[in-house]
Amino acid sequence: MLSILKGRAIIDYFGDKRELSSGFENIKPGDYVVAQGGIVIETVPEDAAKEILEAWREAFFRLKSADEALLLKNSGNEASAETKTIIEAALSGKTLSKTDVQTLLASPAADLAFICSAANTLRAREQGNSACVHGIIEFSNFCASSCAYCGINAANPGLKRYRMEPKEIIEHTVDVSKRLGFKAIVLQSGEDDSYDAKTLSHIAKKILKQTPMLLIMSIGERPIELYRELYASGVRGALIRFETSNKSRYSKLHNSPLEERVSLIKELKKMGYAVITGSLAGLPGETADDSAEDILLSASLSPEMHSMGPFIAHRDTPLKDAASISLETYLKETAVLRLLDPKKSILVPSAFETLYGFDAVKTALLSGANSMMINLTPKEYGGLYSIYPGKQHYEEVSADVERKLSLLNELGRAPTDIGIKV
Ligand code: SAH
C-alpha cells in the first residue's frame, strides 16, 4: 500500500500502480495486502509478503516482457481509414462515442485483426499483464425463472435437479481454495429461494473464516435485503448479467422488465460490490444496433469485470433451433468493449470455450480480454448444471488449471488470483 488520498488507495505491485476500490478502511501506507478485483481480502505480515514478492519477481518481469514482445509481433495489420481514425483516437485516450462503436462493429471483416491488436495494446497499457483466474462452483440447478435461453429454466421438466448442502458448499469451496490456491470464487445457482439470506450468509461467513478470498455470488434476482446481508457477511462480488439491453427482447425472454435487473445491478454496485456483468451475445433477433447498445450498457454500468457470454442454443428450451454468433463477431465485440472501457477486466467466459474451442481462448486474450474462469463444481453434479449444451467438464480440475496456466505463461500474463508457480 502506497498512499490513501481523497478516499483513493494506491498500491504498488513491482512498480505498477494499482487503485483499490474498497476494503482499505483498516490498512495504512506501508502495509502489505492481497487484493482481488480491487478489493483488499487479506493483509499480510511484512516478512511473509517480502518472501512472496521475491519468489514472484523473476517470473513477473519475464512474463511482462513476453507480453510486450507479443504486442510488437501483432502490430503490423492494416485497416480501412475510418477504422484507423477511431482506433487512433481511442489509443490516444478519447472515449468512443456510440457512432464510433457502431462504425467499428460494422467495419469490413479485413479490419478485425487491426481492431483486436489495438484492443490488446490498450489492455496491456491500462491493465498490465495481470490475468484474473476465478473459480466457479455451481451449487444448485433449481431455478424459479423460466428464461427462454437457459437450459436449467423452471419449465424444463427433463432435467435432474440437485442442491448442494450448505456444509458441502463450505467444505468444497474451502478445499479447492486451499488445495489449488484460488483467491476468488463464484458461487452460482439458479434462482433458488430455498437458500435464504440466513443460509447464504452462514455459508459465506464459514468460508471466509477458513480462507480469505473474494467471494462472488451469482444467484440472480434475489431481494436487495438478501444482498445487503451477504455484503455484511463478507461477500464482496456479484456476478449478474443484464443479458440484453433490448427491453422488448429482454421481457420476452425473461418474463420481467429489464429495468428491474439493471437497477439491481446498479444497487449492488452502490452497495460496494465488485460487479461482473455483461450481455448474452447473439441472442436470436439481435441486430447490430443491439450489439452496440449491449457494449455501451456494459461499460456504463462500470463493473469491475465484463462478462459477455456467447449464446448457445439448448435443445430443451424454446430457442433450441437458434444459431450462435460467429467467432469473428464475438472477437470484434470484445475488442470494441476493450476500446470503449480500457481499464476494466474482460472475461473469456466458459461458454466461449465450449462454442469455439480452447485455441480460440488464446485469440480472445489477444483481442482485449484478460480473465478466465475455471469450473470447480464437484464432478457428480457437473453435467447437471446445463445452462447451455456441451459445457466442458474435466475429469481433473487440475488438468484445466494446468492448461490455462500454461496458456497464460505462453502469452506473458501473470495470474493474479491463484498462487501458482509459472
Ligand atoms: N440464475 C443466475 C445465475 C445463473 S445463469 C442469474 O440469472 O444471474 C448464469 C448465466 O448463464 C446467465 O446470466 C446467462 O447469461 C448464461 N446462460 C444462460 N443460458 C445460456 C445459453 N443458452 N448460452 C450461453 N449462456 C447462457
Boltz pocket constraint, residues with backbone or C-beta under 6 A from the ligand:
constraints:
  - pocket:
      binder: B
      contacts: [[A, 149], [A, 150], [A, 151], [A, 188], [A, 189], [A, 190], [A, 191], [A, 218], [A, 219], [A, 220], [A, 221], [A, 239], [A, 240], [A, 241], [A, 243], [A, 279], [A, 280], [A, 309], [A, 310], [A, 311], [A, 312], [A, 313], [A, 314], [A, 351], [A, 387], [A, 388], [A, 389]]
      max_distance: 6.0
